[in-house]
Amino acid sequence: MGRPRIEIDLPKLKALCRLRPTLADVAAFFECSEDTIEKVIRREFSKRFTEFRDQNMVETRFMLIRTALQQAKTGNTAMLIFCLKNLCGWVDKQQISTGTDKPFELNYKP
């Protein structure tokens, strides 16, 4: 007969993983070993810790995106630029293509 199984509150585990903690942080929170956390996740969800954590981060990411978009809509210029670059793929630098494989050189002498 082995040790009694440590019970991990699964809703709390999911909520904690929305904060992107390390495995060590989760184990410390539940006062158990990292192996115990990994075994519970493997047994209950058939996933590795990082997969489980990333899956639970979806809600957090969407909340952050919604908040950033709301800030951009209210006139927060920095957040508007951030959203355009990170969510819409906008960039600051412009690239010039010469249509050949040769590098483009600009010889400007004042």
Secondary structure, 3 states (H helix, E strand, C coil): CCCCCCCCCHHHHHHHHCCCCCHHHHHHHHCCCHHHHHHHHHHHHCCCHHHHHHHHHHHHHHHHHHHHHHHHHCCCHHHHHHHHHHHHCCCCCCCCCCCCCCCCCCCCCC
